[in-house]
């Protein structure tokens, strides 16, 4: 399966021409199912060569994490594996470790947390390779989810945008239960309604990735969320007749063996699948929502891994029977915080706000406000 990095990056494009008929529009469509292997050379040159240079940044970035968030080298013991794996599975809203931190204040000190960013310093402090997150986000005072500041990113007409990476420790004893979580709160501006209502568009979100040292085209993997604009629809959940949805997806070596325990699996190929909630929880413009992805590593060589996705603490997708890695296989090495619009040459400016980022070894849950 092709890796999404270095000069081999395949730029995902949406070739959907959405019909005005709701029953056609509402058919499941996945933006990652199509790729453009002849991506613009100038944009390709700008992409960071993670495979060649990324691992050089591990020590420097982790030192920045320790300095920025005052993390200790000695993490307090996590609960047992069964407890950690069973968190977040109840019907309705699942509160996690964030419950003890109103508006996420002080959450970075929790022993399970790798890092947190709420932009309350008035700047971006979360370290990423080449400080791409800091260089590409704008810190704003309105709208915010908590506190006084949030961050915004705009895709001007024709821009696809970069991927940023927060580096994870890869020592086996750093994450004894093999669980990785990312939670971010997003607000989608009304500019996500395209001028051409029949046109599909997609933007990436975030996720956990193993794509650095020790990975190949055959053994890299992820669990991530992306957001897809399906086009014209008469559904009441549509924003002025245009429908958006966020969903889980995963590149991994054995997608056909995965099982949807919650939600459904679609677009299953030799190297990836998409997972959808049933029923869908559609995006509402100008509304803050908390999105979270969890990756649960399998026992090497066994089909006991999982990927999960929550919106506002409600479990949308739970995919079990996953085999991410073999004996000696790679561990997750980074969190992608994507600022990438997958649709090539999209003739429309779009803005998305973000707040309350947390990266953790345990289920995080929605912000306690």
C-alpha positions in Angstrom: 0.0 0.0 0.0 1.4 3.4 -0.8 2.8 5.5 2.1 1.5 9.0 2.5 5.0 10.6 2.9 8.2 11.7 1.1 8.3 12.0 -2.6 6.0 9.0 -2.9 3.1 10.9 -1.4 -0.1 10.4 -3.4 -2.3 13.5 -3.3 -5.8 12.5 -2.7 -8.4 14.2 -4.8 -12.2 14.2 -4.9 -13.6 13.4 -8.3 -17.2 13.4 -7.1 -19.7 15.3 -9.1 -22.6 15.2 -6.7 -26.0 14.7 -8.1 -28.8 17.0 -6.9 -30.8 13.9 -6.1 -30.5 13.2 -2.4 -30.6 9.5 -2.8 -27.6 9.7 -5.1 -25.7 12.2 -2.9 -26.2 10.2 0.2 -24.5 7.1 -1.2 -21.3 6.5 0.7 -18.3 8.2 -0.9 -14.8 8.2 0.3 -12.3 10.8 -0.7 -9.3 8.6 -0.2 -10.5 6.1 -2.7 -9.1 8.1 -5.6 -5.5 9.4 -5.9 -3.8 11.8 -8.3 -0.3 10.5 -8.9 0.6 13.5 -11.1 0.3 16.1 -8.3 1.6 19.6 -8.9 5.4 19.4 -8.8 5.8 22.7 -7.0 3.5 21.6 -4.2 5.3 18.2 -4.0 8.6 20.0 -3.6 7.2 21.9 -0.6 6.0 18.7 1.1 8.3 17.7 4.0 10.4 14.6 3.4 9.4 12.8 6.6 10.9 9.5 5.7 14.3 11.0 5.1 14.5 13.7 7.7 11.7 13.1 10.2 13.6 10.8 12.6 16.4 13.4 12.9 13.8 15.6 14.8 12.8 13.0 17.4 15.2 14.0 20.1 14.9 17.8 19.6 11.1 17.6 19.4 10.7 15.5 22.5 13.0 17.9 24.4 10.7 20.7 23.4 7.7 18.7 24.6 9.4 18.2 28.0 10.3 21.9 28.3 6.9 23.2 27.0 4.6 20.9 29.0 6.9 20.0 32.0 6.4 16.3 31.4 8.2 13.9 33.7 10.4 11.0 32.5 8.7 8.8 35.1 5.0 8.4 34.3 2.7 7.2 37.0 1.4 3.7 36.5 -1.6 3.4 34.2 -4.6 1.3 35.2 -4.5 -2.3 34.0 -4.9 -2.9 30.3 -8.4 -4.2 30.5 -9.5 -1.0 32.2 -7.8 1.2 29.6 -9.2 -0.7 26.7 -12.8 -0.7 28.1 -12.9 3.1 28.5 -15.1 5.0 26.1 -17.4 2.1 25.2 -20.6 2.9 27.1 -23.8 4.1 25.3 -24.2 7.9 25.3 -21.6 10.3 26.3 -18.3 8.8 27.6 -16.4 11.0 29.9 -12.7 10.4 30.1 -9.6 11.7 31.8 -10.6 15.3 30.8 -13.5 15.1 33.2 -11.1 16.1 36.0 -9.9 19.3 34.2 -12.4 22.0 33.6 -11.8 23.6 30.2 -8.7 21.3 30.0 -6.9 23.5 32.5 -3.9 21.6 33.8 -4.6 18.5 31.7 -1.0 18.4 30.3 0.1 17.4 33.8 -1.9 14.2 33.8 0.5 11.2 33.7 -1.2 9.6 30.7 -1.0 12.8 28.6 1.8 13.3 26.0 0.9 16.9 25.3 -1.9 19.4 25.2 -2.5 22.7 23.4 -5.3 25.2 24.2 -3.6 28.3 22.7 -4.1 30.2 25.9 -0.5 31.4 25.7 -1.7 33.5 22.7 0.6 31.4 20.5 1.1 27.8 19.3 3.3 26.0 21.7 2.7 22.4 20.6 6.0 21.3 18.9 5.8 19.8 15.5 8.4 19.1 12.8 9.8 22.3 11.4 7.3 24.0 13.7 4.8 23.7 10.9 1.8 23.9 13.1 3.0 27.2 14.6 3.9 28.6 11.2 0.6 27.8 9.6 -2.0 28.5 12.3 -3.3 31.9 13.3 -4.3 32.3 17.0 -7.6 34.1 17.3 -9.8 35.5 20.0 -13.1 34.6 18.3 -14.6 32.1 18.0 -13.1 30.1 20.9 -14.3 26.9 22.5 -12.7 27.5 25.9 -10.7 30.3 27.4 -9.6 33.3 25.5 -7.9 31.9 22.4 -8.3 29.3 19.7 -6.6 28.8 16.3 -7.7 29.1 12.7 -6.5 27.8 9.3 -7.8 28.9 6.0 -7.5 27.2 2.6 -7.4 30.0 0.0 -8.6 29.2 -3.5 -6.5 26.4 -5.0 -4.4 25.6 -1.8 -4.1 22.1 -0.6 -2.1 22.8 2.6 0.5 20.9 4.7 0.6 18.0 7.1 2.1 18.7 10.5 3.5 16.0 12.8 3.9 15.7 16.6 6.5 13.1 17.3 5.7 10.3 19.7 8.2 8.3 21.9 8.8 4.9 20.3 10.3 3.1 23.3 8.3 -0.1 23.9 7.8 0.6 27.6 6.5 4.2 27.0 3.0 2.9 26.2 2.7 -0.5 27.9 -1.0 -1.0 26.9 -0.5 0.1 23.3 -3.2 2.7 23.3 -2.9 6.1 21.6 -5.5 8.9 21.6 -5.9 12.3 20.0 -8.8 14.7 20.8 -9.4 18.0 19.0 -12.3 20.4 19.0 -13.3 21.8 15.6 -15.6 24.5 14.3 -16.4 24.6 10.6 -17.1 28.0 9.2 -20.0 28.5 6.8 -17.3 28.9 4.0 -17.3 25.1 4.0 -20.4 25.4 1.9 -18.9 25.6 -1.6 -20.2 28.0 -4.3 -20.9 25.0 -6.5 -23.3 23.0 -4.4 -23.0 19.9 -6.6 -19.2 19.6 -6.1 -17.6 17.2 -3.5 -14.7 18.3 -1.4 -12.7 16.9 1.5 -10.2 17.9 4.2 -8.1 15.8 6.5 -8.4 15.9 10.3 -5.9 14.2 12.5 -4.8 10.7 13.6 -2.1 8.4 14.9 0.5 7.1 12.4 3.3 4.6 12.1 5.1 5.9 9.0 8.7 6.7 10.0 11.8 4.6 10.6 11.2 0.9 10.1 8.1 1.3 8.0 7.6 0.3 4.4 4.9 0.6 1.8 3.6 -2.7 3.1 3.6 -2.3 6.9 2.8 1.4 7.7 -0.6 2.0 9.4 -2.8 4.7 10.9 -6.1 5.5 12.5 -7.4 8.9 11.6 -10.5 11.1 10.9 -11.3 13.0 7.7 -14.1 15.2 6.7 -16.1 14.8 3.5 -18.4 17.2 1.8 -20.9 15.0 -0.1 -22.7 17.8 -1.9 -26.3 18.7 -2.5 -28.8 17.1 -0.2 -32.4 17.7 1.1 -31.6 16.1 4.4 -32.6 18.3 7.4 -29.0 18.0 8.7 -27.6 19.7 5.6 -26.2 23.2 5.9 -28.2 25.2 3.4 -28.6 22.1 1.3 -24.9 20.9 1.6 -24.0 17.8 3.5 -20.7 17.3 5.4 -19.7 14.3 7.6 -16.6 13.3 9.6 -15.5 9.6 9.6 -12.8 7.2 10.7 -10.5 5.6 8.2 -7.4 3.4 8.5 -4.5 2.3 6.3 -3.2 -1.0 7.6 -1.9 -4.3 6.2 -5.1 -6.3 6.8 -8.2 -4.2 6.2 -10.3 -7.0 4.8 -10.1 -8.8 8.1 -11.4 -5.9 10.2 -14.9 -6.1 11.8 -17.3 -3.2 12.5 -18.5 -3.7 16.0 -20.0 -0.2 16.1 -20.9 1.5 12.8 -20.2 0.1 9.3 -17.2 -0.5 7.1 -17.1 0.8 3.5 -14.6 1.2 0.7 -12.5 -1.7 1.9 -9.5 -2.3 -0.3 -6.2 -4.2 -0.1 -4.7 -1.5 2.1 -7.4 0.7 3.7 -11.0 1.0 4.9 -13.4 3.7 5.9 -15.7 3.4 8.9 -19.0 5.3 9.2 -21.4 5.9 12.1 -24.9 4.5 11.9 -26.8 6.8 11.8 -24.4 9.5 10.6 -23.7 12.5 12.9 -23.4 15.3 10.3 -21.3 18.4 10.6 -23.1 21.6 11.7 -21.5 24.8 10.6 -20.4 27.4 13.2 -20.7 24.8 15.9 -17.9 23.5 18.2 -17.6 19.7 18.4 -15.0 17.4 20.1 -13.6 14.7 17.9 -11.4 11.9 19.2 -9.6 8.9 17.5 -8.1 5.9 19.4 -5.6 3.4 18.0 -5.3 0.1 20.0 -2.3 -1.9 19.0 -2.6 -5.6 18.3 -0.5 -8.3 19.9 2.2 -8.8 17.3 0.9 -11.2 14.6 -2.6 -11.4 16.2 -6.0 -9.9 15.1 -6.8 -8.2 18.3 -6.2 -4.5 17.6 -8.8 -1.8 17.3 -9.6 1.7 15.9 -12.3 3.9 17.5 -13.9 7.3 16.8 -16.0 9.5 19.1 -17.8 12.8 18.6 -18.5 14.7 21.8 -17.8 11.5 23.7 -20.3 9.4 21.8 -18.8 6.3 20.1 -19.4 6.5 16.4 -17.2 3.7 15.1 -15.5 0.7 16.7 -13.4 -1.5 14.4 -12.1 -4.7 15.9 -10.1 -7.7 14.7 -7.3 -5.5 13.4 -3.7 -6.6 12.7 -1.6 -3.5 12.5 1.8 -5.1 13.1 3.8 -8.3 13.1 6.5 -9.3 15.6 9.2 -6.6 15.7 6.9 -4.3 13.7 6.9 -0.5 14.0 5.1 1.4 16.8 3.2 4.6 16.2 5.7 7.4 15.8 3.7 10.5 15.3 0.4 12.3 15.4 -0.7 13.9 12.2 -2.4 17.2 12.7 -3.5 17.8 9.2 -4.1 21.1 7.5 -4.5 19.4 4.1 -7.4 19.8 1.7 -7.5 16.7 -0.4 -9.4 18.1 -3.3 -7.1 19.5 -6.0 -7.4 23.1 -7.2 -10.6 23.7 -5.3 -11.8 27.2 -6.3 -13.1 28.3 -2.9 -11.6 29.6 0.3 -12.5 27.6 3.4 -11.8 28.3 7.2 -11.8 25.9 10.1 -11.1 26.7 13.8 -9.6 24.4 16.3 -9.1 24.3 20.1 -8.3 22.0 23.0 -5.9 19.5 21.5 -4.9 16.6 23.8 -2.6 13.6 22.9 -2.7 10.8 25.4 -2.2 7.1 26.4 -5.8 6.9 27.7 -9.2 7.8 26.4 -9.6 11.6 26.8 -13.3 12.3 26.3 -15.0 15.6 25.6 -14.0 18.9 27.3 -15.5 19.3 30.8 -16.8 22.9 30.7 
